[in-house]
C-alpha cells in the first residue's frame, strides 16, 4: 500500500498493491470501525436470529459482554409482551422480504431495565443471493423519548388548563345574559300579577321586551360561536358562495355597531369608496367583520375605530384598526388560537373564539388574516380575500 498523493496533512488517495490485500485491509478497517463505535449497538445475527457478533457499543447499551451473549437468541432484548406478540420474528421476516426493517420501541437490558430504542435490521445476502444472516443496529433514544414525552405532557397540561379556563369563562359568559333575562321576566311576571286586570302599560312591556330580546340575542351568538367551533373541529365548516358587494355588506355591519360605538364614546370611521364585487359566503364574511369590529370597540378605549376596504390585485383587503390597549408581544402569535384571550377576563368579556373563527373562515375562503399591534397604541387586523374561488 502506498500514498499516491505524498502530501502529509491533506486528503489522501490509497492504492492497494493486490486484490487480496485490498480486501483484507478493507475488512480490517470495517472491523476497527465497528469496534470503535460505542453509541450504537452493532451486531450480526444468523439466519435464525442468534447473535453472531457483538461490538463495544452493544455492551454499553445492552449491558452484556460478548462472551455472555454470543450464541443467544436476540429475542432476549425484547420485553415479554413484545415476545408474546412475536415481534422479534416479525422484524426478521420483514427484513428478509423487504431488505430492511426499522422500528422504535422498548428493549430490555441485562439488568432488566428498559430503554427506548431505534432498531434497524438489514438482511445480509451473499453473491449468490443466499441469505447469510442479519445486521442489526440499535440506538438508545431514551433521553429523546423522555424529552418528547415531557413536551407532550406539557402540551396536555396546557390543553387542560385552556379547557378549564374556557369552561370557567363559558359558564360565566352564558350566565351573563341569562341572569338579567331571568330577572326581567320574573319582574314582568310579578308586575302582571299585581297590575289591575293583569294589564301593563305598553311602554313598559316594550322596554322590558327589548331588554329580553337583547339578552336572548347575546345568548344565541354565544351558542352559535360554540357550534362553529364544533363544526370547525370536525371539518364541517362549509361555504355557500354567492355574488355580493363587500362594501355594501361592510356598511351594514358598521351601521349596526354605530349605537354601541356612541355609547362607548367612540366613532367608526369607514373608508370604502367603491364597490368590491366577488363571490363569498356573505354570512361568514359578515361574521368576520362583526368579530373584528366588536373586538376593536371592546379594546379600543373609546377612541376612533378606522375601517377600510379596497380591491387590490384581485383581492379584497379589509383593515380594522383601533387605538386602544394593544396586544402584548408574547400573546401576539396566539391571538388566532382557539379559546385565546389576550387580556384578562376580569376586565373584558368573551369566550376567546371570535378571532379563531374569523381566521378559519378567512382561510376557508383561500385568504389570510394578519395582526399587528403596539401595546397602549392599538391593534390592526388585515384581511385579504380572493374575489372568487381559487
SVG drawing of the C-alpha trace seen along z (x, -y; Angstrom):
<svg xmlns="http://www.w3.org/2000/svg" viewBox="-109 -60 114 80">
<polyline fill="none" stroke="black" stroke-width="0.4" points="0.0,0.0 1.3,-3.5 0.3,-7.1 -0.2,-8.3 -0.6,-11.9 2.5,-12.3 1.3,-15.4 1.0,-15.0 -1.9,-16.7 -4.1,-16.6 -6.7,-14.1 -5.0,-11.1 -6.0,-8.5 -5.0,-5.0 -3.8,-2.5 -3.5,1.2 -0.9,3.5 -3.1,6.6 -6.7,7.6 -6.4,10.0 -4.5,7.4 -7.1,4.8 -9.9,7.0 -8.1,7.8 -7.3,4.1 -11.0,3.2 -12.2,5.9 -9.7,4.7 -11.0,1.1 -14.6,2.2 -13.8,4.3 -11.9,1.4 -14.8,-1.0 -17.4,1.3 -15.2,1.8 -14.7,-1.9 -18.4,-2.7 -19.8,-3.0 -23.0,-5.0 -24.6,-2.4 -25.1,1.3 -23.9,3.0 -24.2,6.8 -24.9,9.6 -27.4,12.4 -27.5,15.7 -30.5,16.6 -32.4,17.8 -31.8,14.7 -28.9,15.9 -26.2,13.4 -23.1,13.9 -21.0,10.8 -21.1,8.0 -19.4,4.6 -18.5,2.4 -21.5,0.2 -23.8,3.1 -22.1,3.9 -22.5,0.4 -26.2,0.0 -27.4,3.5 -25.1,4.5 -24.0,7.9 -20.3,8.8 -19.6,10.6 -18.9,14.0 -22.3,13.7 -24.5,13.1 -22.8,14.7 -25.0,17.7 -28.0,16.4 -31.3,15.5 -31.8,11.8 -35.4,12.1 -34.0,11.7 -33.6,7.9 -37.4,7.6 -39.8,7.2 -42.1,10.2 -45.2,8.5 -43.3,8.0 -42.1,11.6 -45.6,12.8 -46.7,10.8 -43.8,12.5 -42.2,9.1 -38.6,10.5 -39.7,12.9 -41.7,10.2 -38.7,8.0 -36.6,10.7 -39.4,11.6 -39.9,8.1 -36.1,7.6 -36.0,10.9 -38.9,9.8 -38.1,6.1 -34.3,6.0 -34.7,3.7 -36.8,3.4 -37.0,0.4 -39.0,-0.4 -38.9,-2.3 -39.8,-0.5 -38.9,0.6 -36.0,3.0 -34.6,4.7 -31.0,4.5 -29.2,7.3 -30.2,5.8 -33.9,5.9 -34.2,2.1 -35.9,0.9 -34.8,-1.7 -36.4,-3.3 -34.6,-2.0 -34.4,-2.8 -33.7,0.6 -32.7,1.2 -32.4,4.8 -30.8,5.4 -30.9,8.7 -27.3,9.9 -27.1,11.8 -24.0,13.3 -23.0,13.1 -25.4,15.9 -28.4,14.2 -28.5,16.6 -29.5,15.2 -26.5,15.4 -27.9,13.5 -28.8,10.1 -27.1,6.9 -28.7,5.1 -28.1,1.5 -29.7,0.3 -29.6,-3.3 -30.6,-4.3 -33.3,-7.0 -34.5,-7.0 -33.4,-10.6 -35.1,-11.8 -38.2,-9.8 -38.4,-11.2 -38.0,-14.7 -40.7,-14.1 -43.0,-12.7 -42.2,-15.7 -43.2,-18.0 -46.4,-16.1 -47.2,-16.2 -46.7,-19.9 -48.9,-20.2 -51.6,-18.2 -51.3,-20.2 -51.6,-23.4 -54.6,-22.0 -56.3,-21.0 -55.6,-24.5 -57.1,-26.1 -60.1,-23.8 -60.6,-24.6 -60.2,-28.3 -62.7,-28.1 -65.3,-26.2 -65.0,-28.8 -65.3,-31.7 -68.1,-29.9 -70.2,-29.3 -69.8,-33.0 -70.5,-34.3 -73.5,-32.1 -74.9,-33.1 -74.3,-36.8 -77.3,-37.2 -79.4,-34.6 -79.3,-36.4 -80.8,-39.7 -83.2,-37.8 -84.5,-35.8 -84.7,-38.9 -86.6,-40.9 -89.0,-38.0 -89.6,-37.5 -90.2,-41.2 -92.7,-41.2 -94.5,-38.2 -94.8,-40.0 -95.9,-43.2 -98.6,-41.4 -99.8,-39.6 -100.1,-42.8 -101.5,-45.0 -105.2,-45.7 -106.7,-43.2 -103.2,-41.9 -102.6,-44.7 -99.3,-46.5 -98.6,-49.8 -97.5,-49.2 -94.4,-51.4 -93.1,-49.2 -93.9,-46.0 -92.0,-47.3 -89.0,-48.4 -88.8,-45.0 -89.2,-43.0 -86.3,-44.9 -84.1,-44.0 -85.2,-40.4 -84.6,-40.2 -81.1,-41.7 -80.1,-39.1 -81.6,-36.3 -79.7,-37.5 -76.5,-37.6 -77.1,-34.1 -77.7,-32.9 -74.5,-34.5 -72.5,-32.7 -74.1,-29.3 -73.5,-29.9 -69.8,-30.5 -69.6,-27.2 -71.4,-25.4 -69.0,-27.0 -66.0,-25.7 -67.6,-22.2 -68.1,-22.3 -64.5,-23.5 -63.1,-20.8 -64.8,-18.1 -64.1,-19.7 -67.7,-20.7 -67.3,-24.4 -68.9,-24.7 -69.2,-27.8 -72.2,-28.9 -70.8,-31.4 -73.0,-34.0 -72.2,-37.1 -72.0,-40.0 -70.7,-43.5 -68.5,-43.5 -68.7,-47.3 -72.4,-47.2 -72.1,-44.4 -69.5,-46.3 -71.6,-49.4 -74.5,-47.4 -72.2,-46.0 -70.7,-49.4 -74.2,-50.9 -75.3,-48.2 -72.4,-49.0 -72.7,-52.7 -75.1,-52.8 -72.6,-50.7 -69.7,-53.0 -71.7,-56.0 -72.3,-54.5 -68.6,-53.9 -67.8,-57.5 -66.1,-56.1 -66.6,-56.6 -66.3,-54.2 -64.6,-55.9 -65.4,-53.9 -63.2,-54.3 -64.8,-52.2 -65.3,-54.4 -66.0,-51.8 -67.9,-48.5 -65.9,-45.4 -67.6,-42.6 -66.9,-38.9 -68.3,-35.6 -68.2,-34.8 -70.2,-33.2 -71.7,-36.5 -73.0,-35.2 -69.5,-34.0 -67.7,-37.1 -70.2,-39.2 -69.2,-37.1 -65.5,-38.1 -66.4,-41.8 -68.5,-41.6 -65.9,-39.9 -63.1,-42.3 -65.3,-45.4 -66.7,-44.3 -63.1,-43.5 -61.9,-46.9 -64.8,-48.6 -64.2,-46.4 -60.5,-47.1 -60.4,-50.5 -60.8,-52.5 -63.4,-54.8 -61.1,-56.1 -61.8,-56.2 -62.0,-52.9 -60.7,-53.0 -62.2,-50.6 -61.2,-50.5 -62.0,-48.2 -60.3,-48.1 -59.8,-45.8 -56.1,-45.2 -54.6,-42.8 -57.6,-40.6 -58.1,-40.5 -60.5,-42.3 -58.5,-43.9 -60.2,-44.8 -58.4,-46.7 -59.8,-47.3 -57.6,-49.5 -58.2,-50.7 -56.2,-53.0 -56.7,-51.1 -54.7,-48.9 -53.0,-46.8 -51.8,-43.2 -48.7,-42.1 -45.9,-40.8 -45.8,-37.4 -49.6,-37.0 -49.5,-38.2 -48.6,-34.8 -51.5,-33.2 -54.4,-35.6 -56.0,-33.3 -55.7,-30.2 -58.9,-28.6 -60.0,-29.9 -57.2,-32.5 -57.9,-35.7 -55.1,-38.2 -56.3,-40.2 -57.6,-39.4 -61.2,-38.1 -61.8,-40.2 -61.9,-43.3 -63.2,-42.1 -65.9,-39.5 -65.8,-36.9 -65.2,-33.3 -61.9,-33.8 -63.5,-32.3 -64.1,-35.3 -60.7,-35.6 -60.2,-31.8 -63.5,-31.6 -62.5,-34.6 -59.2,-33.0 -60.9,-29.7 -63.5,-31.5 -60.9,-33.6 -58.7,-30.5 -61.7,-28.6 -62.1,-31.3 -58.5,-30.9 -57.5,-34.2 -55.3,-35.3 -55.6,-37.4 -52.7,-39.2 -52.4,-41.2 -50.0,-43.9 -50.1,-45.7 -48.3,-48.1 -49.2,-48.0 -51.1,-51.1 -51.2,-52.3 -53.6,-50.0 -54.1,-46.9 -54.6,-46.5 -56.2,-43.4 -55.8,-43.0 -57.9,-40.5 -57.3,-39.5 -60.0,-37.6 -59.9,-36.3 -62.7,-37.8 -63.8,-34.3 -63.0,-30.6 -59.3,-29.8"/>
</svg>
